[in-house]
Amino acid sequence: MIETLPIQAFTDNYIWAITDHIKVVVVDPGDATPVIEFLESRNLELVGILVTHYHPDHIGGIHTLLEKHPGIPVWAPANEAVPHATQRLVEGDTVQLPVGEILLNVLDVPGHTSGHIAYHGALESGQPILFSGDTLFSSGCGRLFEGTPEQMLTSLKKFSALPEDTLIYCTHEYTLSNLAFAMAVEPENADIQQRTIEVTTLRNENRPSIPCLLSSEKKVNPFLRWDSPLLKNSVEDWADEKLEGETAIFAAVRRWKDCF
Ligand SMILES: [Zn+2]
């Protein structure tokens, strides 16, 4: 059975390991050390690396991992400088993982970085999955380092159109602080209150709050709720201006979060 397991790195990164319990593909290995410990402690073989974008905390471990596992494929965005990339991907490309029968589809999702890509597909059980990198977080989204709000909104709409039961594997444990912001934006939203209780319990037990479910994110994540009248009113109050159109609303939510 294929499992997707978190390898903790740095203070709040997750390196996702897709494994059949013999072979492993890892996603965004920013640090080789915890990956090597994971492989050795479980006697697993690394057979590939998926990369969503070029930030050091997503690629910093690739060189060392390739020294120990030479010749394995490194799938990476076509439009970013990722050292050791063997396959350079754009939207429409697919990746046949050498683990199980998993086929992943590539989406271009600029915004956090200009060449950021994401991978979506399904496990052998049929369960839809998404590796969103730093584009979509549980209850939040990535900072706009290189893209415009319009680009990021377009990227998030691609995620929003995926099956409702998609499990989202993002790369940082930011959920509780994101929920605090979500609560400030929509204090009356009972789903945010409920999700905060759930995630607080998980984190108190030192368990990841990720993966998260797309259908749940649409109820609580202010960056997926550009069409909510309540959110619009709240953001207009904060911005002290009328906001026309979903891009203006989304941009204001992002500005608010940046100074929250
Ligand atoms: Zn990043």
py3Dmol code that shows the C-alpha trace and the ligand (Angstrom):
import py3Dmol

protein = """\
ATOM      1  CA  MET A   1       0.000   0.000   0.000  1.00  0.00           C
ATOM      2  CA  ILE A   2       1.243   3.443  -0.903  1.00  0.00           C
ATOM      3  CA  GLU A   3       1.584   5.892   1.953  1.00  0.00           C
ATOM      4  CA  THR A   4       2.532   9.542   2.029  1.00  0.00           C
ATOM      5  CA  LEU A   5       4.501  10.261   5.184  1.00  0.00           C
ATOM      6  CA  PRO A   6       5.915  13.491   6.599  1.00  0.00           C
ATOM      7  CA  ILE A   7       9.636  13.908   7.252  1.00  0.00           C
ATOM      8  CA  GLN A   8      10.117  16.908   9.524  1.00  0.00           C
ATOM      9  CA  ALA A   9      12.884  19.339   8.582  1.00  0.00           C
ATOM     10  CA  PHE A  10      14.151  22.677   9.907  1.00  0.00           C
ATOM     11  CA  THR A  11      11.603  24.182  12.310  1.00  0.00           C
ATOM     12  CA  ASP A  12       8.335  23.777  10.416  1.00  0.00           C
ATOM     13  CA  ASN A  13       8.979  22.143   7.019  1.00  0.00           C
ATOM     14  CA  TYR A  14       7.563  18.820   5.888  1.00  0.00           C
ATOM     15  CA  ILE A  15       9.392  16.797   3.250  1.00  0.00           C
ATOM     16  CA  TRP A  16       6.734  14.383   1.957  1.00  0.00           C
ATOM     17  CA  ALA A  17       7.766  10.786   1.333  1.00  0.00           C
ATOM     18  CA  ILE A  18       5.633   8.769  -1.104  1.00  0.00           C
ATOM     19  CA  THR A  19       6.440   5.146  -0.401  1.00  0.00           C
ATOM     20  CA  ASP A  20       5.374   1.561  -1.051  1.00  0.00           C
ATOM     21  CA  HIS A  21       7.543   0.623   1.966  1.00  0.00           C
ATOM     22  CA  ILE A  22      10.341  -0.516  -0.353  1.00  0.00           C
ATOM     23  CA  LYS A  23      10.952   2.519  -2.552  1.00  0.00           C
ATOM     24  CA  VAL A  24      10.476   6.229  -1.834  1.00  0.00           C
ATOM     25  CA  VAL A  25      10.034   9.463  -3.762  1.00  0.00           C
ATOM     26  CA  VAL A  26      10.503  12.616  -1.687  1.00  0.00           C
ATOM     27  CA  VAL A  27       9.016  16.044  -2.321  1.00  0.00           C
ATOM     28  CA  ASP A  28      11.072  19.215  -1.773  1.00  0.00           C
ATOM     29  CA  PRO A  29      14.015  17.860   0.252  1.00  0.00           C
ATOM     30  CA  GLY A  30      15.390  21.068   1.721  1.00  0.00           C
ATOM     31  CA  ASP A  31      17.674  19.095   4.035  1.00  0.00           C
ATOM     32  CA  ALA A  32      19.248  15.708   3.299  1.00  0.00           C
ATOM     33  CA  THR A  33      19.893  14.681   6.913  1.00  0.00           C
ATOM     34  CA  PRO A  34      16.326  13.876   8.034  1.00  0.00           C
ATOM     35  CA  VAL A  35      15.650  12.171   4.682  1.00  0.00           C
ATOM     36  CA  ILE A  36      18.704   9.921   5.081  1.00  0.00           C
ATOM     37  CA  GLU A  37      17.649   9.107   8.656  1.00  0.00           C
ATOM     38  CA  PHE A  38      14.143   8.257   7.407  1.00  0.00           C
ATOM     39  CA  LEU A  39      15.499   5.984   4.654  1.00  0.00           C
ATOM     40  CA  GLU A  40      18.011   4.205   6.886  1.00  0.00           C
ATOM     41  CA  SER A  41      15.683   3.704   9.840  1.00  0.00           C
ATOM     42  CA  ARG A  42      13.080   2.046   7.591  1.00  0.00           C
ATOM     43  CA  ASN A  43      15.493   0.373   5.164  1.00  0.00           C
ATOM     44  CA  LEU A  44      13.988   2.164   2.148  1.00  0.00           C
ATOM     45  CA  GLU A  45      15.468   3.035  -1.250  1.00  0.00           C
ATOM     46  CA  LEU A  46      15.241   6.587  -2.604  1.00  0.00           C
ATOM     47  CA  VAL A  47      14.138   6.416  -6.262  1.00  0.00           C
ATOM     48  CA  GLY A  48      13.194   9.993  -7.142  1.00  0.00           C
ATOM     49  CA  ILE A  49      12.850  13.619  -6.071  1.00  0.00           C
ATOM     50  CA  LEU A  50       9.981  15.996  -6.874  1.00  0.00           C
ATOM     51  CA  VAL A  51      10.565  19.755  -6.593  1.00  0.00           C
ATOM     52  CA  THR A  52       7.895  22.496  -6.533  1.00  0.00           C
ATOM     53  CA  HIS A  53      10.135  25.594  -6.538  1.00  0.00           C
ATOM     54  CA  TYR A  54      13.712  26.706  -6.102  1.00  0.00           C
ATOM     55  CA  HIS A  55      13.769  28.116  -2.544  1.00  0.00           C
ATOM     56  CA  PRO A  56      16.677  26.722  -0.498  1.00  0.00           C
ATOM     57  CA  ASP A  57      14.438  25.072   2.110  1.00  0.00           C
ATOM     58  CA  HIS A  58      12.980  22.980  -0.746  1.00  0.00           C
ATOM     59  CA  ILE A  59      16.113  22.034  -2.693  1.00  0.00           C
ATOM     60  CA  GLY A  60      19.014  22.263  -0.218  1.00  0.00           C
ATOM     61  CA  GLY A  61      19.259  18.505   0.323  1.00  0.00           C
ATOM     62  CA  ILE A  62      19.250  17.409  -3.322  1.00  0.00           C
ATOM     63  CA  HIS A  63      23.017  17.473  -3.853  1.00  0.00           C
ATOM     64  CA  THR A  64      23.780  15.255  -0.858  1.00  0.00           C
ATOM     65  CA  LEU A  65      20.920  12.865  -1.642  1.00  0.00           C
ATOM     66  CA  LEU A  66      22.211  12.437  -5.208  1.00  0.00           C
ATOM     67  CA  GLU A  67      25.703  11.689  -3.915  1.00  0.00           C
ATOM     68  CA  LYS A  68      24.222   8.752  -2.016  1.00  0.00           C
ATOM     69  CA  HIS A  69      21.674   7.818  -4.711  1.00  0.00           C
ATOM     70  CA  PRO A  70      23.270   8.790  -8.051  1.00  0.00           C
ATOM     71  CA  GLY A  71      21.217   8.738 -11.214  1.00  0.00           C
ATOM     72  CA  ILE A  72      17.741   9.033  -9.726  1.00  0.00           C
ATOM     73  CA  PRO A  73      15.304  11.395 -11.491  1.00  0.00           C
ATOM     74  CA  VAL A  74      14.834  14.936 -10.184  1.00  0.00           C
ATOM     75  CA  TRP A  75      11.580  16.439 -11.471  1.00  0.00           C
ATOM     76  CA  ALA A  76      11.588  20.231 -11.226  1.00  0.00           C
ATOM     77  CA  PRO A  77       9.981  23.370 -12.646  1.00  0.00           C
ATOM     78  CA  ALA A  78      11.160  24.226 -16.159  1.00  0.00           C
ATOM     79  CA  ASN A  79      11.318  27.926 -15.432  1.00  0.00           C
ATOM     80  CA  GLU A  80      13.400  27.942 -12.242  1.00  0.00           C
ATOM     81  CA  ALA A  81      17.060  27.217 -11.565  1.00  0.00           C
ATOM     82  CA  VAL A  82      16.993  23.898  -9.691  1.00  0.00           C
ATOM     83  CA  PRO A  83      20.445  22.283  -9.615  1.00  0.00           C
ATOM     84  CA  HIS A  84      20.572  18.638 -10.718  1.00  0.00           C
ATOM     85  CA  ALA A  85      17.107  18.726 -12.347  1.00  0.00           C
ATOM     86  CA  THR A  86      16.793  15.843 -14.803  1.00  0.00           C
ATOM     87  CA  GLN A  87      13.211  16.527 -15.971  1.00  0.00           C
ATOM     88  CA  ARG A  88      12.057  20.114 -16.365  1.00  0.00           C
ATOM     89  CA  LEU A  89       8.280  20.386 -16.192  1.00  0.00           C
ATOM     90  CA  VAL A  90       5.494  22.752 -17.199  1.00  0.00           C
ATOM     91  CA  GLU A  91       1.717  22.530 -16.926  1.00  0.00           C
ATOM     92  CA  GLY A  92       0.345  19.626 -18.926  1.00  0.00           C
ATOM     93  CA  ASP A  93       3.369  17.423 -18.290  1.00  0.00           C
ATOM     94  CA  THR A  94       2.947  14.224 -16.306  1.00  0.00           C
ATOM     95  CA  VAL A  95       5.202  12.280 -13.968  1.00  0.00           C
ATOM     96  CA  GLN A  96       4.960   8.490 -13.728  1.00  0.00           C
ATOM     97  CA  LEU A  97       6.324   7.810 -10.258  1.00  0.00           C
ATOM     98  CA  PRO A  98       8.551   4.752  -9.854  1.00  0.00           C
ATOM     99  CA  VAL A  99       6.463   3.931  -6.777  1.00  0.00           C
ATOM    100  CA  GLY A 100       3.136   2.184  -7.275  1.00  0.00           C
ATOM    101  CA  GLU A 101       1.118   3.170 -10.334  1.00  0.00           C
ATOM    102  CA  ILE A 102       0.934   6.836  -9.429  1.00  0.00           C
ATOM    103  CA  LEU A 103       0.692   9.326 -12.268  1.00  0.00           C
ATOM    104  CA  LEU A 104       1.018  12.981 -11.298  1.00  0.00           C
ATOM    105  CA  ASN A 105      -0.077  15.947 -13.401  1.00  0.00           C
ATOM    106  CA  VAL A 106       1.826  19.217 -13.366  1.00  0.00           C
ATOM    107  CA  LEU A 107       0.180  22.605 -12.813  1.00  0.00           C
ATOM    108  CA  ASP A 108       1.883  25.981 -13.288  1.00  0.00           C
ATOM    109  CA  VAL A 109       1.069  27.966 -10.147  1.00  0.00           C
ATOM    110  CA  PRO A 110       3.064  31.240 -10.196  1.00  0.00           C
ATOM    111  CA  GLY A 111       2.711  33.682  -7.312  1.00  0.00           C
ATOM    112  CA  HIS A 112       4.991  32.620  -4.454  1.00  0.00           C
ATOM    113  CA  THR A 113       7.758  32.269  -7.055  1.00  0.00           C
ATOM    114  CA  SER A 114       7.330  32.927 -10.743  1.00  0.00           C
ATOM    115  CA  GLY A 115       8.024  29.351 -11.876  1.00  0.00           C
ATOM    116  CA  HIS A 116       6.359  27.420  -9.022  1.00  0.00           C
ATOM    117  CA  ILE A 117       4.692  24.152 -10.072  1.00  0.00           C
ATOM    118  CA  ALA A 118       2.401  21.744  -8.218  1.00  0.00           C
ATOM    119  CA  TYR A 119       1.667  18.055  -8.697  1.00  0.00           C
ATOM    120  CA  HIS A 120      -1.756  16.436  -8.496  1.00  0.00           C
ATOM    121  CA  GLY A 121      -3.017  12.938  -9.125  1.00  0.00           C
ATOM    122  CA  ALA A 122      -4.452  10.030  -7.190  1.00  0.00           C
ATOM    123  CA  LEU A 123      -3.192   7.253  -4.982  1.00  0.00           C
ATOM    124  CA  GLU A 124      -3.908   3.672  -6.068  1.00  0.00           C
ATOM    125  CA  SER A 125      -6.991   3.769  -3.817  1.00  0.00           C
ATOM    126  CA  GLY A 126      -8.341   6.574  -5.994  1.00  0.00           C
ATOM    127  CA  GLN A 127      -7.745   9.165  -3.273  1.00  0.00           C
ATOM    128  CA  PRO A 128      -6.924  12.488  -5.011  1.00  0.00           C
ATOM    129  CA  ILE A 129      -3.737  14.169  -3.797  1.00  0.00           C
ATOM    130  CA  LEU A 130      -2.034  17.521  -4.361  1.00  0.00           C
ATOM    131  CA  PHE A 131       1.518  18.594  -3.576  1.00  0.00           C
ATOM    132  CA  SER A 132       1.073  22.338  -3.362  1.00  0.00           C
ATOM    133  CA  GLY A 133       4.555  23.406  -2.213  1.00  0.00           C
ATOM    134  CA  ASP A 134       4.435  26.948  -0.817  1.00  0.00           C
ATOM    135  CA  THR A 135       1.463  28.026  -2.947  1.00  0.00           C
ATOM    136  CA  LEU A 136      -1.435  26.805  -0.788  1.00  0.00           C
ATOM    137  CA  PHE A 137      -1.026  26.131   2.927  1.00  0.00           C
ATOM    138  CA  SER A 138      -3.569  24.713   5.328  1.00  0.00           C
ATOM    139  CA  SER A 139      -5.729  27.792   6.049  1.00  0.00           C
ATOM    140  CA  GLY A 140      -3.286  30.074   4.236  1.00  0.00           C
ATOM    141  CA  CYS A 141      -1.250  30.719   1.113  1.00  0.00           C
ATOM    142  CA  GLY A 142       2.352  31.536   0.309  1.00  0.00           C
ATOM    143  CA  ARG A 143       3.742  35.046   0.310  1.00  0.00           C
ATOM    144  CA  LEU A 144       3.826  36.755  -3.076  1.00  0.00           C
ATOM    145  CA  PHE A 145       7.592  37.039  -3.460  1.00  0.00           C
ATOM    146  CA  GLU A 146       7.642  37.086  -7.257  1.00  0.00           C
ATOM    147  CA  GLY A 147       4.060  37.104  -8.523  1.00  0.00           C
ATOM    148  CA  THR A 148       1.043  39.393  -8.570  1.00  0.00           C
ATOM    149  CA  PRO A 149      -2.192  38.815  -6.634  1.00  0.00           C
ATOM    150  CA  GLU A 150      -3.877  38.113  -9.970  1.00  0.00           C
ATOM    151  CA  GLN A 151      -1.355  35.356 -10.765  1.00  0.00           C
ATOM    152  CA  MET A 152      -1.727  33.793  -7.314  1.00  0.00           C
ATOM    153  CA  LEU A 153      -5.516  33.899  -7.516  1.00  0.00           C
ATOM    154  CA  THR A 154      -5.370  32.163 -10.904  1.00  0.00           C
ATOM    155  CA  SER A 155      -3.068  29.529  -9.390  1.00  0.00           C
ATOM    156  CA  LEU A 156      -5.341  28.935  -6.396  1.00  0.00           C
ATOM    157  CA  LYS A 157      -8.357  28.622  -8.690  1.00  0.00           C
ATOM    158  CA  LYS A 158      -6.626  25.665 -10.350  1.00  0.00           C
ATOM    159  CA  PHE A 159      -6.456  23.976  -6.929  1.00  0.00           C
ATOM    160  CA  SER A 160     -10.036  24.968  -6.136  1.00  0.00           C
ATOM    161  CA  ALA A 161     -11.218  23.147  -9.287  1.00  0.00           C
ATOM    162  CA  LEU A 162      -9.707  19.820  -8.176  1.00  0.00           C
ATOM    163  CA  PRO A 163     -11.952  17.115  -6.632  1.00  0.00           C
ATOM    164  CA  GLU A 164     -13.443  18.202  -3.302  1.00  0.00           C
ATOM    165  CA  ASP A 165     -11.910  15.223  -1.485  1.00  0.00           C
ATOM    166  CA  THR A 166      -8.359  16.098  -2.605  1.00  0.00           C
ATOM    167  CA  LEU A 167      -5.820  15.754   0.198  1.00  0.00           C
ATOM    168  CA  ILE A 168      -3.423  18.723   0.139  1.00  0.00           C
ATOM    169  CA  TYR A 169       0.196  18.101   1.094  1.00  0.00           C
ATOM    170  CA  CYS A 170       1.805  21.492   1.632  1.00  0.00           C
ATOM    171  CA  THR A 171       5.288  22.033   2.966  1.00  0.00           C
ATOM    172  CA  HIS A 172       4.992  24.080   6.164  1.00  0.00           C
ATOM    173  CA  GLU A 173       3.224  23.614   9.501  1.00  0.00           C
ATOM    174  CA  TYR A 174       1.717  27.115   9.627  1.00  0.00           C
ATOM    175  CA  THR A 175      -1.855  26.010  10.234  1.00  0.00           C
ATOM    176  CA  LEU A 176      -2.516  27.381  13.723  1.00  0.00           C
ATOM    177  CA  SER A 177      -1.153  30.848  12.987  1.00  0.00           C
ATOM    178  CA  ASN A 178      -3.031  30.829   9.681  1.00  0.00           C
ATOM    179  CA  LEU A 179      -6.241  29.957  11.523  1.00  0.00           C
ATOM    180  CA  ALA A 180      -5.685  32.860  13.932  1.00  0.00           C
ATOM    181  CA  PHE A 181      -5.669  35.145  10.911  1.00  0.00           C
ATOM    182  CA  ALA A 182      -8.681  33.387   9.374  1.00  0.00           C
ATOM    183  CA  MET A 183     -10.551  33.949  12.644  1.00  0.00           C
ATOM    184  CA  ALA A 184      -9.689  37.668  12.569  1.00  0.00           C
ATOM    185  CA  VAL A 185     -11.079  37.914   9.030  1.00  0.00           C
ATOM    186  CA  GLU A 186     -14.250  35.900   9.729  1.00  0.00           C
ATOM    187  CA  PRO A 187     -14.895  35.858  13.506  1.00  0.00           C
ATOM    188  CA  GLU A 188     -18.377  34.390  13.036  1.00  0.00           C
ATOM    189  CA  ASN A 189     -17.247  31.457  10.849  1.00  0.00           C
ATOM    190  CA  ALA A 190     -18.051  28.316  12.883  1.00  0.00           C
ATOM    191  CA  ASP A 191     -15.977  26.121  10.553  1.00  0.00           C
ATOM    192  CA  ILE A 192     -12.857  28.123  11.423  1.00  0.00           C
ATOM    193  CA  GLN A 193     -13.643  27.770  15.125  1.00  0.00           C
ATOM    194  CA  GLN A 194     -14.114  24.009  14.745  1.00  0.00           C
ATOM    195  CA  ARG A 195     -10.956  23.588  12.658  1.00  0.00           C
ATOM    196  CA  THR A 196      -8.975  25.558  15.253  1.00  0.00           C
ATOM    197  CA  ILE A 197     -10.110  23.116  17.942  1.00  0.00           C
ATOM    198  CA  GLU A 198      -9.128  20.133  15.773  1.00  0.00           C
ATOM    199  CA  VAL A 199      -5.715  21.505  14.844  1.00  0.00           C
ATOM    200  CA  THR A 200      -4.949  22.622  18.403  1.00  0.00           C
ATOM    201  CA  THR A 201      -5.565  19.040  19.554  1.00  0.00           C
ATOM    202  CA  LEU A 202      -3.328  17.625  16.817  1.00  0.00           C
ATOM    203  CA  ARG A 203      -0.505  20.048  17.543  1.00  0.00           C
ATOM    204  CA  ASN A 204      -0.719  19.490  21.300  1.00  0.00           C
ATOM    205  CA  GLU A 205      -0.093  15.813  20.505  1.00  0.00           C
ATOM    206  CA  ASN A 206       2.783  16.890  18.225  1.00  0.00           C
ATOM    207  CA  ARG A 207       0.947  15.480  15.181  1.00  0.00           C
ATOM    208  CA  PRO A 208       0.933  17.223  11.766  1.00  0.00           C
ATOM    209  CA  SER A 209      -2.169  19.179  10.778  1.00  0.00           C
ATOM    210  CA  ILE A 210      -1.381  18.208   7.186  1.00  0.00           C
ATOM    211  CA  PRO A 211      -2.591  16.819   4.826  1.00  0.00           C
ATOM    212  CA  CYS A 212      -5.750  18.890   4.805  1.00  0.00           C
ATOM    213  CA  LEU A 213      -8.882  18.381   2.755  1.00  0.00           C
ATOM    214  CA  LEU A 214      -9.802  20.742  -0.095  1.00  0.00           C
ATOM    215  CA  SER A 215     -13.500  20.777   0.844  1.00  0.00           C
ATOM    216  CA  SER A 216     -12.584  21.854   4.380  1.00  0.00           C
ATOM    217  CA  GLU A 217     -10.124  24.476   3.123  1.00  0.00           C
ATOM    218  CA  LYS A 218     -12.861  26.096   1.059  1.00  0.00           C
ATOM    219  CA  LYS A 219     -14.794  26.679   4.296  1.00  0.00           C
ATOM    220  CA  VAL A 220     -11.930  28.078   6.376  1.00  0.00           C
ATOM    221  CA  ASN A 221      -9.075  29.357   4.193  1.00  0.00           C
ATOM    222  CA  PRO A 222      -9.453  33.112   3.553  1.00  0.00           C
ATOM    223  CA  PHE A 223      -7.378  32.731   0.390  1.00  0.00           C
ATOM    224  CA  LEU A 224      -9.959  30.339  -1.097  1.00  0.00           C
ATOM    225  CA  ARG A 225     -12.966  32.424  -0.032  1.00  0.00           C
ATOM    226  CA  TRP A 226     -12.746  35.372  -2.462  1.00  0.00           C
ATOM    227  CA  ASP A 227     -16.446  34.835  -3.278  1.00  0.00           C
ATOM    228  CA  SER A 228     -17.683  34.975   0.351  1.00  0.00           C
ATOM    229  CA  PRO A 229     -19.822  38.094   1.029  1.00  0.00           C
ATOM    230  CA  LEU A 230     -18.906  37.980   4.740  1.00  0.00           C
ATOM    231  CA  LEU A 231     -15.206  37.887   3.944  1.00  0.00           C
ATOM    232  CA  LYS A 232     -15.630  40.746   1.457  1.00  0.00           C
ATOM    233  CA  ASN A 233     -17.338  42.926   4.089  1.00  0.00           C
ATOM    234  CA  SER A 234     -14.660  42.197   6.648  1.00  0.00           C
ATOM    235  CA  VAL A 235     -11.792  42.930   4.270  1.00  0.00           C
ATOM    236  CA  GLU A 236     -13.449  46.143   3.090  1.00  0.00           C
ATOM    237  CA  ASP A 237     -13.700  47.258   6.724  1.00  0.00           C
ATOM    238  CA  TRP A 238     -10.011  46.506   7.244  1.00  0.00           C
ATOM    239  CA  ALA A 239      -8.948  48.225   4.006  1.00  0.00           C
ATOM    240  CA  ASP A 240     -11.403  51.078   4.612  1.00  0.00           C
ATOM    241  CA  GLU A 241     -12.445  51.042   0.968  1.00  0.00           C
ATOM    242  CA  LYS A 242     -14.858  49.331  -1.391  1.00  0.00           C
ATOM    243  CA  LEU A 243     -13.250  46.406  -3.166  1.00  0.00           C
ATOM    244  CA  GLU A 244     -14.574  45.534  -6.590  1.00  0.00           C
ATOM    245  CA  GLY A 245     -13.801  42.144  -8.060  1.00  0.00           C
ATOM    246  CA  GLU A 246     -12.206  39.015  -6.662  1.00  0.00           C
ATOM    247  CA  THR A 247      -8.630  40.061  -7.453  1.00  0.00           C
ATOM    248  CA  ALA A 248      -9.014  43.243  -5.372  1.00  0.00           C
ATOM    249  CA  ILE A 249     -10.516  41.226  -2.505  1.00  0.00           C
ATOM    250  CA  PHE A 250      -7.811  38.571  -2.697  1.00  0.00           C
ATOM    251  CA  ALA A 251      -5.032  41.205  -2.853  1.00  0.00           C
ATOM    252  CA  ALA A 252      -6.417  42.948   0.228  1.00  0.00           C
ATOM    253  CA  VAL A 253      -6.597  39.679   2.191  1.00  0.00           C
ATOM    254  CA  ARG A 254      -2.949  39.038   1.306  1.00  0.00           C
ATOM    255  CA  ARG A 255      -1.943  42.601   2.348  1.00  0.00           C
ATOM    256  CA  TRP A 256      -3.814  42.143   5.640  1.00  0.00           C
ATOM    257  CA  LYS A 257      -2.072  38.816   6.313  1.00  0.00           C
ATOM    258  CA  ASP A 258       1.329  40.338   5.488  1.00  0.00           C
ATOM    259  CA  CYS A 259       0.957  42.765   8.411  1.00  0.00           C
ATOM    260  CA  PHE A 260      -1.080  40.546  10.747  1.00  0.00           C
TER     261      PHE A 260
END
"""
ligand_1 = """\
1
ZN
Zn 9.138 28.992 -0.824
"""
view = py3Dmol.view(width=600, height=400)
view.addModel(protein, "pdb")
view.setStyle({"model": 0}, {"cartoon": {"style": "trace"}})
view.addModel(ligand_1, "xyz")
view.setStyle({"model": 1}, {"stick": {}})
view.zoomTo()
view.show()
